[in-house]
């Protein structure tokens, strides 16, 4: 590791620690830990905007002399009205929450095209949650952390912001953290598979905090590309107001400009349309981790869907998985290079009835390129094993009428409360996908005729059988071992009973 890289890593660790320490000011307060992200992340963003604005003002003064810097608004990326800086709130002695809210709303109104409602709906003025003393402590904690461009670069701050999102996901694991956060290892795997290129358009219809969109941009940067070629071509939609706000802050803090993240229900009211066709706007890469088996997803709207998304069939009311799939298919460009990757529960691979008909049609249309079964308990909010399904508008000639089935269920690192996909696991999965060939016990390329014989199911175990362990003994030995263990268990029970009787605990 170079000195520069070591310095960056050290600064990043220090920043992450300082930010988390500041967040912990809320510990023991009336603010539920599962709600921390809705307060801490907007506060960080507000501090960043203020610090950068102050730096820009100093630079303008150095350039233009004693001329009033307000005469040169172009030196600022964002407009900060009078009385709306971090220092203004910090100097407030009473009704701090009201001052904070006023400053945030002032910044939003002054930047309607870029920061509209970006700070979310946090109830800073609720004194039952936020006493002046608590807010002063919180603000002082963040005041000690310089967040201007000279103190911290966009990539370091962006990574620290992502770190906080991950920490909040850990905190809210039991409260559906999966609705806003996809493990970064899964994101990287999906992005490596889609392999977005410079200048392509990217869309996530269930974007959460924006991790998939950022992952695609970072993939291009890692491969020597210019992420600026994505500007104006980054689109996301998210139903939850707080989460969509966090996504927008996340992209800004990573230095991404000219993107669109809409706060709207994707299935009921898609946000992006193409005026030239009257249909949905389409994209080169579509990627998402939508909610598993969403109930009440909007079937009534889809019965007369004006966007033409019921091309392959109407999903059942109790499972919204194939509603998202069909929305994503309809959002793929007609070009031969357009592709998509979606996380689904494995039940979507073999459920019958309406979902079976949709799956069958997608297979007959030869759009399903690969199915990757993952280990259980990788995702927040569920212990179920998920899978990634890759679809292409037009497959390469060598992959037509074929589907790659990968069983990656053995690739994980076991954790105390959750399993993890490490870099070596994601590299292996991507390698299998790119090779598109049989791998004993792990991957199989099946023809459409084989899938048809299996009743159009994509149940992974129908095609890839897990290896039989070498340590499995012959049946007679196994029976003898079971009998011996049972005898030992009974002897132990008898001994425990005698000890309890002698001690007077049993009569």
N, C-alpha and C positions, 0 to 999 in steps of 0.2 A: 504494500500500500504506500502511495506517495505521501510526502509531507502534507501536501494540499488536501488529499483525501482524508488523512488522519485528522487534520485540523477541522475539516467539515464534519466528520463523524463525532469528534469531541464536542463541537459547538452544538450539533444536533442533539446529542444526549443531554447536554446541559440545559438546552432550551426545553426539551421534553420534560425533564425533571422539574424545572422551574414552573412551567405551565401547569403540570399536574399538582404541584404543591399549592399553587394559587387556587386551582379548582377545589382543592380540599378545604378551603376556607368555608365551604358550604357544609362540610361534615358536621353533623349534630344540629343543623338548622332545620327549619320547618320545610325546607325544599327537599322533596323526595329524590333520592339518588338517581332514580330512573328518569328524572326530568332534568338532570344537570346539563345535558347537552344543549337544551333549548335556551340556557342562560350563559353558559361559559363560552360556547363557540361564537355567539354574536358579540360578546364582550371582547374576545380576542380580535375579532374582525374590526370592531370599532377602534380599538387601540392601534391596530396596524394602519388603518386609514389616517388616523390622527398623526401618528409618528411620521408617516411618509409625507403627509401634507406639510408638516413642520419642516422637514428636510427640504422639500421643494421650495418652500418660502425662503429659507436661508440661501439656497442656491440662486433663486431669483434675485435676491438682494445683492448677492455677490456679482451677479451678471449686470443688473440694471442700476445698481447704486441705491440711493435712498428713495427712489420712486416707489410709490405705494404698490405693493405686489398685487393688489386686487386689480390693477390695471392690466395685468398679464395673466388672465385665467388659464391660458393655454399651457402654462407651466405645470398645472395640476392635472393629474389623471381624473380625480374626482373633486367635485365642488363640496366644500365644507362651509356652511353658512356661519355668520357670527354667532358666538355663544354655543356652538355645537362641537367643539373640540373636546378631546379627553380631558385636557387641563381645566376646561370650564366646569365639567362635571366634578372633577377632583376637588375643585375649590368650593364646591357647594357644601354648606354646613348643615342644612336641613332639607327634608323632602328630596333626598338624593335620588330616589327611584324616579320621581317625577322629572327631575332634571335629566336623568339618563335617558328616559323615554323620549323627552322633548328633543334631545340631541340626535338620537337615532332616527326619529321621524323627520327631523329637519334635513338630515343627510339623504334619506330616501327621497323626499320631495325635491331636493335640489338635483338629484340624479335619476330622473324618472325612467330613462331608457336603459340604465344599467343596474340600478340598485333598488328598484321599486319593490317594497315589502321584503327586502333582503334580510332584515333583522328579525323577521318572524313576529310572533304575537306574545312574547314574554310579558308577564304582568309585573313589570318592575315597580309599579306604584302600589302593589299590594303589601301593606306594612305588616300584615300578619305573617307573610313569608319573609319580607325583606325590611328589617329595621334599618334605620340610618346607620347604626353601628356596624351591622353586617355588611352593608353595601360599601361603607368606607373601608372596612378591612379587605373586602374583595378587590376594590379599586386600587388600594395601596399595594396589594399583592401583585397585581398586573402592572402597576406603575413602575415597579422595580425591574421589569423585563423590557428592555429596549427592542422595539419591533420595526424600526425603520429599515430602509434598504441598506444603509451602511452597517447596521448591526447584524442583520440576518438576510440572507438571499431568499428569493422566492422558493427555490427548491428545498432549502432547509426548513423554512417556515411551513411550506406545504406539507412536507413529510411530518413535521411536528403536529400539524393540524390533523392529518390522517391518523397519527398516533393517538391523539385525544379521541377521535371518533371510535377507534378500536377499543380504547379504555372504556368509553361509555357503552359500547356494545357488550363488553365483559360484564359491566355493572347491570345491564338490563337484559341479560341472556334469558331470564325467565319471563320477560315481558316483551317477547317478539322483537328482539333486536335484529333478527333476520329481515325484518321489514325495511330496515334502512342500511344494513351493512352486509356485504359479502366478503368473506375472508380473502385477503389480498392474494394468497397463493392460487385460489380458484380463479380470481380475476385474471391473473397473469397467464394461467394455463389457457383460458378461453381466448384471450387476446393473441397469444402465440399461435393458436390454431387458426384464428381468422386472419392473422397477419395483415393488419391494415397498412396501407401504403400512403406516402406523401400525397396530400391533396384530395384524398378520398373523404367522403362524407360518412359520419358516424351517428348512430341513433340508439338511444336506450329508452324504451317506453316505460320502464319501471326503475328509474335511475337512482333512487335512494339518495345517498350522499354524494353521488357522482363518481364513485370509484371505477366503474367500468369505462366511462368516458376518459378519465385521467389515465387509466391503464393503457388504453389504445394510443393515446398521445405519447406516453412514456415509451411504449414499444417502438414507435417510429424514431424517437430520439435515441434510444439505445442502439438502433441499427444505423445511426449516422444521418438520419433524416432531419428535416427542419419542421418542428412542430407548428411553426407559424402558417404552414400551408393548410392547416386545419381550420384556421380562423374563419368564421362564417359558415363552417360546415359541421359544427358540433351541436347536437340536439338531444335534449332529454326531457322526459315528462315524469312527474311524480305527484301522486294524489295528496300526500300529507304536506301541509303548509310548512311546518317547522323543518321537515326533512328536505323539502325542495329549496328552502332558504339556505340550509347548510350546504347543499350541493352547489349553489351559486357562489357562496362564499368560498367553498373549497376550490372551485375553478379559478376564481379571481386571485386567491392567495398563491396558487401555483403559477401565476403569471399568464393565465389563458385569457385572451381577449376575444370579443365578438363571438359569443356562443348564445344559445337559447335553451333555457331550462324553464318549462312551463309547469305551473301548479294546476293540475287538472286530472280528472279520472280518465285514464287512457282508453279503457274499454267503452265507457259511456260517451265520452266527449274528447276524441283525439284532437290534439292542439295544432297539428301541422298538416296543412292541406296544400295542394298544388292548383293554383287558379287556372292554369292552362289545361288541366285535365278534369278538374272538378272532383278529383279523387284525393287520396292521401299523398302527402309528399313522400318520395322514395329516396333510399340511401344505398350506398355501396356496402356498408357494414352495419348490421343490426345485432345488438347484443343485450342480453337481459337476464336477471335473476328475479322473475316475478314471484308473488306470493304463491306458496304451494296450495293447490286445490282450493282456490278461493271460492267461497260460497256467496250467493247473492251478488254476482259480478256484473249483472246487467243483461241477463238473457232476454228480458222483455224488450230492451232496445234493439238487440240483435235480431229479433224476429222480423224487423223491417229495417235492417242496418243500411243507412244511406251510403256507406263507404265501401260496400262490396266485399266485406270481410268474411261473409259466410260462404265462401267459395267451395269449401270442402265439407261443410256440414255445420249444424247448430249444436254447440256443446251443451251438456246437461246443466241444469241450474246449480247443482251442488259441486261442480268441478269447473273452475275457470281456466284450467291449464291450456286447453286447446283454443280458448278464446285469445289468450296472449300469443300462442303460436301462430294463429291465423292472422292476427293483427301484424305480427312481425313479418310474416310472409308477404302480406299486402304492402308492407313498407319497404320491401326489397326492390331495388331498381331492376328494370328489365334487362340490364346489361348482363352478359354472360359471367362477369366476375363478381356479381353481388352474392353475398352469403350472410348467414346468421348463425348465432350460437345461443342456446337458451338452456337454463337450468330448469329441470322438471323433477317431480317426484317419480320414482321408478314405476309407480302404479300406472302412470300415463303411458308406459310402454306396452302394457298388456290388457288394460281395462277394455271391456267390450262395449256393446250397445253403440250409442252415438259417438263416443270417443274412438271406438274401434273402426267405425266407418270413416271418420276423419283421418285416422292414422293410415288406413288402407289406401285411401285416395292419395295422400301425400306420397306413399310408397309407389303407387302405380304411376304417379306423375314423375317419379324418379328424382325427387328433391331431397330425400333423406340421404346424407352422405355418411354420417358416423353417429354411433351411440356409445357413450362412455359412461359406464357404471362406476360410481365413486363409493368410497367407504362410508359407513354410517357415522352420524354425529359430527360431521364436518361443519355444518351450517348452524348459525345461531337460531335458537327458537325451536329446533326440531332435532330429534335423534334419528330421524328417518334417513335412509341412504338416498341421496339424490343422484341425478345423472345429467350429463350434458349432451344435448342433441344438436348436431351440426347439419344445416340444410344449405343447399346452393340452388340458385335459380337455374344454372346450367352447369352440370358437372363436366370435368375433363373427360375426354373420350375413354381413357383407361379406367375410369371409375363408374362409368355409366352402367345402370342395371345392377349395381353392387352396393352393399352397405357394409361398412367396417364396424364390427361389434367389439368393443374393448371392455374387459372386466378389470377395472383398476381398484377393486374393493380391498385388495391386500396392501395397497400403497397408502400408508398413513403412519403417523407417529401418535401413539396413544398418550393422551393427556388425562389429567385428573377428572375434569368435567367435560372435556371436549377433545376430539381427535384433530390432528393437524396434518395438512398436506405440505410437506417440506419441498424446497427447490429441487432436490433430486427426484422426488416423486413427480412433480409437474414436468420436469425435463423428460422423464421416462414416458409419460403419457403422450406428450407432444411428439416425441420420437416415434412412438408406435403409430400415431395418427399420420405423420408425414410419410412414413414408410408404406403405409396402406398394404400390409401383407400379414399373413398368418404368423402368430407367435404362440407357441405351445402354452396352453393353460391361461393365456392372457388375451389373445386377439384372434379374430377370425373374419376373413372377408367372405361374406355370404352373397350368393346371387339372388336376384329377385324371385327366381323359381323356388329356391330353398325357403325364402320367407313366405311365399305363397303356400307351400306345403305345410308350414307351421301355423297356418291360419292367420297370416299377416300380423303375428305378434312380434314384438321386438324384445321380449323377455330375454335378458342376457343369458340366463342359465340354459336356455334352449339351444344356444349356439356355442357358448364357451363354458366348459365345465371346470369347476375348481379342481386343482390337483389333489390326488389322493395322497395323503401324507405317508411318508415312508415308515413312520413310527407306529402306524396302525397295526396291531397284532392280529393274527388269525382269530376267527370267531371262538374256537374252543379255549384259546388262551385268554381271550377277553372275558369269557363267561367265568372261568376259574378265578381270574383277578377280581371280578365283581363279587363272587361268592366270598372270597377271602376278605375283601374290604367290608362287606356286609357283616361278616362274623366279627371283625375287629370293632365295627361301630356298635354292635350289640353288646360286646364285652365292655366297651367304654361306658355305655349307658348303665349296665349293671353296676359297674364300679362307682359311677356318679351317684346312683341311687343308694348304694350302701353308705357312701360318705355322708350324704344328706340325712340319711336315717340315723347314723351314729351321732351326727351333730345336733339332732333334734329338730331339723328343719322339715323332715317328713315323718309322719307317724305310721 
